[in-house]
Amino acid sequence: MRLHSAVAAAGGALMLVLAVPGSASAATGQFRYSYKTADGYEAVGFINNPESRRCIDIQGAGSDGTSAAYAPKNLTDATATVFLEAGCTGDAFYSLRPGAGASERLLVRSVVFS
């Protein structure tokens, strides 16, 4: 009788584990960047705990088709690959290791984390 109860309990626990969806993979930390507002003021934007392997268009950058964010700082625990074009496309891209940053000369409009 005890064996039957133990098997039933183990089976129930297994079903519960399989029924609970896994959490999406995410980088831990913050990605920061600077950009100019429409009024010409310098601003700092950030992305907290970004989802991994999903392209993120940087808010405030390139919405007018001409400006881009700059001086990215990858304060996450994943590698960030930044792109000059929106949608993580184009030949102009650069990888930032965890904890690394780039100068104001590096222009970015999108980013994806490993």
N, C-alpha and C positions, 0 to 999 in steps of 0.2 A: 504494500500500500504506500509506503514512504517513497519507493522508487517511482511509482506512478505520479505522485504529487511533485516530486523533484523534476521529473521530465516535463510535466505540464507547466510548472513555474518557469523552467528554462525556455520552453517553447514560447510562452507568453512574453518573456523578456526579449527574446529574439524578434518576435513580431513587432514589439514596440520600437526597438532599435531600427528596424527596417522601415517603419512607418514615419519616423521623424525625418524630415528633409535635412540634408546637410547644409551648412552655411556656405555662402559664396566665398571664394578665396579673395582676400583683400590684403593690400599692403598696409602695414601699421605705421602711422606717423603722418606727417604733413608735407605737402608739396607746395612751395611758395613761388611767386613770380611777381614782377612789377609790370605795370602798364600805364598808359596815359588815358585819362578819361576824355570824353567828348569835349569837355571844357578846357582840356590841356593840362589838368592837374595830374601829378604822379600818384598812383594808387598801388596798393599791394593786395594781391589776391591769393587765395589758398584753397587747397583741396585736402580734406581730412580723410584718412583711411580709405584711399581710392581702391576701387575694385580692380583686381588683377586681370590682365589679358583683355581689357575692354578699352577701346579708344575713347578718350575724353577730350572734347573741344574745350579750350580754355575760355572761360567766361571773361568778357571784357576785352578780348583780343580778337582783332580782325573783324568785328561786327560791321565796320564800315568798309571793309574790303582793302584797307590800306595799312592800318596799324597792326602791330603784333605785340605780344607780351615779350618781356626780355628779362635777363638775369634770373633764370630759374634756379631754385635750390631744392634739391631732393633730400628731404629730412625723413624719408620713409625707410623701411627695411628691405625694399625691393629696388631693382634697377629701373630707372625711368628712361624711356626713349622719347625724346621730344622731336617734333616735326615742325617745319616752317609752314606747312599747309594744314588746313583743317582736315579732319577725317583721317589723320595719321597716314597721309599720302605724300607722294613726292619723293624726289631724290635727296632733299636736304633734311637730314636728321642727325641727332647726336644722342649718345647714351650717357646718362649720369648715374654713377654708382651710388649706393646708399650713403647719405651724408655729404655728397658732393654738390657743388654749385658751379655756375658759369657766369661769365661777365655780362655786362649790358649789351655786348655785341651779339650775343646769341639770341636770335629772335625765334619765338615759338607761338604756334597757334593750336597745337594739340599734343597729347601725351598718352602713352600706354605704359603700364607697369608690368614687370615680369612676375 
